[in-house]
Amino acid sequence: QVQLVESGGGLVQPGGSLRLSCAASGSRFTLYAMGWFRQAPGKQREWVATITDRYSTTYADSVKGRFTISRDNAKSTAYLQMNSLKPEDTAVYYCKQRYAWGQGTMVTVSS
């Protein structure tokens, strides 16, 4: 059974950076794509970025050029580097692999 655990969230000022991590266990991590999603207060969960098993990446238009998704197969971990953060990036961030979701990590962008 796949388990995903996010970490790295917190409070950051506008323009700042954070790196989120998603550690996977119980899965054949290298075989599958990893995705990041987010859910802002009062809004539906939305897709942020995906990295395939072959390291191909795609991004939502709202984060393109500011966020970078990566993975370290040796550590069974995916990352989301977030730069130039804006207040509208405030949300709970979730990672997903196949049908499994992590518990989420809160990111708050505020001065």
Backbone as a chain_set.jsonl record, in Angstrom:
{"seq": "QVQLVESGGGLVQPGGSLRLSCAASGSRFTLYAMGWFRQAPGKQREWVATITDRYSTTYADSVKGRFTISRDNAKSTAYLQMNSLKPEDTAVYYCKQRYAWGQGTMVTVSS", "coords": {"N": [[0.844, -1.187, 0.0], [0.613, 2.146, -0.916], [2.145, 4.897, 0.628], [2.214, 8.342, 1.138], [3.985, 11.167, 2.182], [3.943, 14.493, 2.834], [6.06, 17.384, 3.299], [7.554, 20.487, 4.446], [6.043, 22.773, 4.17], [4.832, 26.069, 5.196], [4.974, 29.429, 6.552], [5.516, 32.176, 4.491], [6.888, 35.174, 3.11], [5.509, 37.302, 0.535], [7.066, 36.867, -2.636], [8.991, 35.221, -1.669], [10.516, 31.91, -1.155], [9.899, 28.374, -1.086], [10.503, 24.892, -0.502], [8.864, 21.998, -1.134], [8.515, 18.619, -0.045], [7.862, 15.207, -0.908], [7.622, 12.193, 0.349], [7.692, 8.833, -0.522], [6.49, 5.575, 0.248], [6.275, 2.005, 0.184], [5.709, 1.63, -2.465], [6.324, 1.145, -5.987], [8.189, 3.273, -6.75], [9.701, 4.371, -8.845], [8.382, 3.742, -11.165], [6.161, 5.25, -11.748], [4.375, 8.307, -12.493], [4.538, 11.406, -10.652], [2.523, 13.743, -8.959], [1.681, 17.131, -8.08], [-0.74, 18.89, -6.263], [-3.066, 21.445, -5.244], [-5.107, 23.042, -2.76], [-6.915, 25.766, -2.143], [-8.332, 27.796, 0.494], [-11.803, 27.402, 0.61], [-11.968, 26.717, -2.055], [-11.868, 24.519, -4.949], [-9.805, 21.57, -5.25], [-6.851, 21.804, -7.164], [-4.798, 20.999, -9.968], [-1.245, 21.229, -10.018], [1.409, 20.509, -10.901], [3.221, 17.986, -12.741], [5.443, 15.213, -12.854], [6.813, 12.818, -14.918], [7.651, 9.274, -15.061], [9.794, 9.284, -16.654], [10.891, 11.716, -16.264], [9.738, 13.855, -17.567], [8.161, 17.004, -17.474], [5.273, 18.948, -16.57], [3.263, 21.894, -16.161], [0.825, 23.861, -14.422], [-0.601, 26.811, -15.796], [-0.644, 28.914, -14.016], [1.541, 28.638, -12.362], [3.744, 28.283, -13.894], [7.093, 28.802, -14.732], [7.706, 29.701, -12.23], [7.524, 27.646, -10.367], [9.125, 24.488, -9.79], [9.127, 21.109, -10.465], [10.51, 18.071, -9.314], [12.265, 14.904, -8.989], [13.725, 12.365, -6.947], [14.716, 9.364, -7.44], [16.262, 7.534, -6.041], [15.784, 8.184, -3.445], [13.112, 7.9, -3.299], [11.466, 10.148, -3.44], [9.671, 13.101, -4.189], [9.794, 16.524, -5.257], [8.813, 19.964, -4.857], [9.808, 22.898, -5.873], [9.256, 26.15, -5.038], [9.213, 29.343, -6.119], [9.25, 32.976, -6.058], [6.837, 33.468, -4.697], [3.333, 34.097, -4.322], [0.528, 35.732, -2.732], [-1.781, 34.435, -3.63], [-0.922, 31.849, -3.95], [-1.302, 30.61, -1.617], [-2.341, 27.769, 0.071], [-3.327, 24.365, 0.812], [-1.026, 21.939, 0.027], [-0.792, 19.022, -1.88], [0.626, 15.829, -2.617], [0.541, 13.299, -5.13], [0.395, 9.952, -6.231], [-0.451, 7.718, -8.614], [-3.254, 6.348, -7.311], [-3.014, 7.228, -4.774], [-2.909, 9.635, -2.172], [-1.158, 12.192, -0.38], [-1.192, 13.603, 2.986], [-1.163, 16.295, 2.968], [0.334, 19.593, 3.078], [0.557, 22.739, 4.552], [0.803, 25.852, 2.955], [1.415, 29.186, 3.404], [1.284, 32.352, 2.143], [2.119, 35.433, 2.977], [2.401, 38.807, 4.118]], "CA": [[0.0, 0.0, 0.0], [1.433, 3.342, -1.054], [1.978, 5.993, 1.579], [2.884, 9.566, 0.73], [4.069, 12.115, 3.289], [4.481, 15.79, 2.423], [6.666, 18.241, 4.313], [8.185, 21.681, 3.909], [5.162, 23.929, 4.14], [5.044, 27.064, 6.232], [4.622, 30.818, 6.275], [6.566, 32.866, 3.75], [6.466, 36.474, 2.602], [5.431, 37.389, -0.937], [8.37, 36.916, -3.272], [9.866, 34.237, -1.064], [10.606, 30.566, -1.72], [9.775, 27.187, -0.245], [10.618, 23.617, -1.196], [8.063, 20.927, -0.564], [8.972, 17.261, -0.302], [6.854, 14.154, -0.82], [8.319, 10.92, 0.503], [6.822, 7.691, -0.818], [6.877, 4.262, 0.739], [5.35, 0.944, -0.185], [5.348, 1.69, -3.883], [7.402, 1.058, -6.964], [8.216, 4.718, -6.981], [10.322, 4.762, -10.106], [7.572, 3.351, -12.306], [4.972, 6.066, -11.934], [4.437, 9.755, -12.394], [4.18, 12.06, -9.398], [1.858, 15.013, -9.186], [1.38, 18.042, -6.969], [-2.02, 19.573, -6.343], [-3.277, 22.35, -4.108], [-6.491, 23.433, -2.475], [-7.003, 27.008, -1.384], [-9.545, 27.854, 1.321], [-13.051, 27.656, -0.091], [-11.872, 26.416, -3.483], [-11.643, 23.118, -5.295], [-8.429, 21.143, -5.435], [-6.417, 22.001, -8.532], [-3.515, 20.432, -10.344], [-0.151, 22.192, -10.059], [2.53, 20.055, -11.724], [3.439, 16.549, -12.846], [6.696, 14.714, -13.408], [6.612, 11.423, -15.295], [8.726, 8.348, -14.706], [10.929, 9.621, -17.507], [11.314, 13.063, -15.879], [9.054, 14.898, -18.314], [7.41, 17.845, -16.541], [4.254, 19.87, -17.049], [2.87, 22.821, -15.107], [-0.322, 24.73, -14.602], [-0.182, 28.133, -16.265], [-0.535, 29.828, -12.886], [2.81, 28.461, -11.649], [4.8, 28.085, -14.867], [8.173, 29.771, -14.603], [7.982, 29.988, -10.817], [7.63, 26.381, -9.633], [9.85, 23.413, -10.455], [8.913, 19.782, -9.892], [11.635, 17.169, -9.544], [12.172, 13.668, -8.237], [14.943, 11.637, -6.642], [14.257, 7.979, -7.344], [17.039, 6.828, -5.021], [15.175, 8.504, -2.149], [11.65, 7.757, -3.435], [10.951, 11.45, -3.013], [9.421, 14.147, -5.17], [9.951, 17.859, -4.695], [8.226, 21.1, -5.56], [10.496, 24.139, -5.547], [8.345, 27.257, -5.302], [9.874, 30.646, -6.052], [8.417, 34.152, -6.359], [5.513, 33.118, -4.193], [2.321, 35.144, -4.281], [-0.54, 35.407, -1.778], [-2.727, 33.489, -4.229], [-0.376, 30.496, -3.848], [-1.69, 30.065, -0.311], [-3.173, 26.577, -0.096], [-2.771, 23.091, 1.249], [-0.413, 21.278, -1.123], [-0.848, 17.575, -1.79], [1.239, 15.043, -3.674], [-0.288, 12.167, -5.559], [0.968, 8.973, -7.134], [-1.543, 6.816, -9.007], [-4.501, 6.611, -6.592], [-2.684, 7.585, -3.405], [-2.708, 11.041, -1.837], [-0.597, 12.508, 0.914], [-2.099, 14.271, 3.921], [-1.109, 17.721, 2.668], [1.159, 20.507, 3.866], [-0.001, 24.084, 4.368], [1.674, 26.949, 2.528], [0.775, 30.482, 3.563], [2.091, 33.449, 1.612], [1.533, 36.642, 3.562], [3.343, 39.72, 4.75]], "C": [[0.885, 1.245, 0.0], [1.109, 4.331, 0.055], [2.819, 7.171, 1.121], [2.842, 10.55, 1.889], [4.727, 13.385, 2.79], [5.119, 16.505, 3.61], [7.207, 19.491, 3.621], [7.305, 22.909, 3.824], [5.48, 24.905, 5.258], [4.57, 28.426, 5.792], [5.797, 31.502, 5.587], [6.022, 34.188, 3.238], [6.335, 36.432, 1.074], [6.808, 37.592, -1.548], [9.346, 35.884, -2.752], [9.796, 32.87, -1.74], [10.382, 29.512, -0.644], [10.031, 25.964, -1.119], [9.815, 22.568, -0.45], [8.665, 19.577, -0.943], [7.801, 16.298, -0.167], [7.592, 12.829, -0.805], [7.332, 9.777, 0.326], [7.381, 6.423, -0.211], [5.837, 3.253, 0.29], [4.955, 0.947, -1.638], [6.577, 1.452, -4.747], [7.566, 2.456, -7.543], [8.688, 5.066, -8.377], [9.418, 4.537, -11.31], [6.482, 4.348, -12.67], [5.246, 7.553, -11.836], [4.068, 10.225, -10.994], [3.535, 13.395, -9.736], [1.735, 15.819, -7.911], [0.072, 18.744, -7.288], [-2.105, 20.544, -5.173], [-4.75, 22.7, -3.977], [-6.476, 24.651, -1.583], [-8.291, 27.012, -0.569], [-10.778, 28.207, 0.494], [-13.049, 27.34, -1.567], [-11.668, 24.926, -3.713], [-10.156, 22.832, -5.439], [-8.065, 21.294, -6.906], [-5.031, 21.402, -8.747], [-2.477, 21.539, -10.455], [0.936, 21.758, -11.043], [2.6, 18.539, -11.705], [4.837, 16.283, -13.371], [6.5, 13.227, -13.693], [7.775, 10.561, -14.813], [9.97, 8.608, -15.535], [11.34, 11.08, -17.355], [10.751, 14.166, -16.776], [8.153, 15.679, -17.358], [6.382, 18.706, -17.263], [3.759, 20.674, -15.858], [1.567, 23.519, -15.457], [0.182, 26.114, -14.999], [0.087, 29.088, -15.101], [0.805, 29.735, -12.168], [3.993, 28.334, -12.605], [5.827, 29.196, -14.765], [8.541, 30.114, -13.172], [8.214, 28.712, -10.004], [8.407, 25.368, -10.476], [9.593, 22.101, -9.729], [10.112, 18.911, -10.249], [11.41, 15.897, -8.743], [13.556, 13.075, -8.06], [14.531, 10.183, -6.429], [15.008, 7.192, -6.281], [16.451, 7.045, -3.628], [13.662, 8.322, -2.167], [10.938, 9.035, -2.992], [10.765, 12.373, -4.207], [9.476, 15.502, -4.469], [9.157, 18.872, -5.515], [8.942, 22.353, -5.045], [9.604, 25.291, -5.979], [9.072, 28.571, -5.069], [8.883, 31.754, -6.387], [6.977, 33.923, -5.903], [4.611, 34.334, -4.063], [1.258, 34.757, -3.246], [-1.529, 34.39, -2.339], [-2.188, 32.065, -4.311], [-0.712, 29.852, -2.509], [-2.682, 28.926, -0.487], [-2.559, 25.422, 0.681], [-2.275, 22.375, -0.006], [-0.362, 19.773, -0.871], [-0.011, 16.955, -2.908], [0.375, 13.813, -3.936], [0.543, 11.255, -6.453], [-0.084, 7.889, -7.365], [-2.791, 7.202, -8.212], [-4.264, 7.085, -5.169], [-2.421, 9.074, -3.267], [-1.972, 11.145, -0.507], [-1.608, 13.257, 1.765], [-2.123, 15.786, 3.725], [-0.189, 18.487, 3.596], [0.725, 21.926, 3.519], [1.085, 25.076, 3.973], [0.884, 28.24, 2.643], [1.729, 31.559, 3.098], [1.453, 34.755, 2.058], [2.631, 37.502, 4.151], [2.886, 40.046, 6.167]], "O": [[1.794, 1.372, 0.82], [-0.056, 4.568, 0.375], [3.986, 7.017, 0.763], [1.796, 10.747, 2.507], [5.888, 13.388, 2.38], [4.767, 16.265, 4.765], [7.306, 19.554, 2.396], [7.775, 23.98, 3.442], [6.282, 24.619, 6.147], [3.86, 28.567, 4.795], [6.935, 31.415, 6.05], [4.828, 34.307, 2.962], [6.979, 35.619, 0.411], [7.613, 38.38, -1.052], [10.416, 35.691, -3.33], [9.117, 32.691, -2.751], [10.64, 29.734, 0.539], [9.803, 25.997, -2.329], [10.065, 22.293, 0.724], [9.246, 19.417, -2.016], [6.865, 16.545, 0.594], [8.126, 12.394, -1.826], [6.269, 9.757, 0.946], [8.594, 6.222, -0.162], [4.678, 3.592, 0.049], [3.96, 0.325, -2.009], [7.714, 1.549, -4.286], [7.14, 2.758, -8.658], [8.136, 5.958, -9.02], [9.672, 5.095, -12.378], [5.939, 4.301, -13.774], [6.2, 7.997, -11.197], [3.376, 9.529, -10.25], [3.944, 14.083, -10.671], [1.691, 15.272, -6.809], [-0.187, 19.137, -8.425], [-1.315, 20.471, -4.232], [-5.518, 22.66, -4.938], [-6.079, 24.585, -0.42], [-9.239, 26.305, -0.907], [-10.783, 29.199, -0.235], [-14.01, 27.651, -2.27], [-11.34, 24.176, -2.794], [-9.356, 23.727, -5.711], [-8.856, 20.96, -7.788], [-4.216, 21.315, -7.828], [-2.772, 22.64, -10.919], [1.341, 22.532, -11.911], [2.109, 17.89, -10.782], [5.353, 17.017, -14.213], [6.074, 12.471, -12.821], [8.745, 11.055, -14.238], [11.07, 8.201, -15.162], [12.047, 11.623, -18.204], [11.24, 15.295, -16.745], [7.462, 15.087, -16.53], [6.586, 19.133, -18.399], [3.817, 20.225, -14.713], [1.249, 23.736, -16.626], [1.263, 26.532, -14.584], [0.946, 29.965, -15.196], [1.175, 30.655, -11.438], [5.139, 28.282, -12.157], [5.483, 30.378, -14.718], [9.568, 30.745, -12.925], [9.009, 28.705, -9.065], [8.354, 25.389, -11.705], [9.815, 21.996, -8.523], [10.658, 19.004, -11.349], [10.493, 15.814, -7.926], [14.441, 13.251, -8.898], [14.052, 9.821, -5.355], [14.446, 6.275, -5.681], [16.597, 6.201, -2.743], [12.999, 8.563, -1.158], [9.943, 8.996, -2.267], [11.595, 12.417, -5.115], [9.241, 15.613, -3.266], [8.872, 18.664, -6.695], [8.705, 22.802, -3.924], [9.239, 25.396, -7.15], [9.495, 28.868, -3.951], [7.809, 31.497, -6.932], [6.029, 34.161, -6.651], [5.055, 35.437, -3.741], [1.109, 33.578, -2.923], [-2.058, 33.568, -1.591], [-2.921, 31.157, -4.702], [-0.434, 28.672, -2.3], [-3.729, 29.09, -1.113], [-1.421, 25.497, 1.145], [-3.014, 22.224, -0.979], [0.051, 19.314, 0.194], [0.053, 17.493, -4.013], [-0.398, 13.364, -3.089], [1.291, 11.717, -7.315], [-0.541, 7.234, -6.428], [-3.335, 8.286, -8.423], [-5.22, 7.321, -4.43], [-1.795, 9.694, -4.127], [-2.136, 10.304, 0.376], [-2.732, 13.516, 1.335], [-2.997, 16.474, 4.253], [0.042, 18.093, 4.739], [0.548, 22.27, 2.35], [2.152, 25.127, 4.586], [-0.188, 28.376, 2.053], [2.849, 31.668, 3.597], [0.385, 35.136, 1.578], [3.653, 37.003, 4.622], [3.551, 40.806, 6.871]]}, "num_chains": 1, "name": "protein.A"}
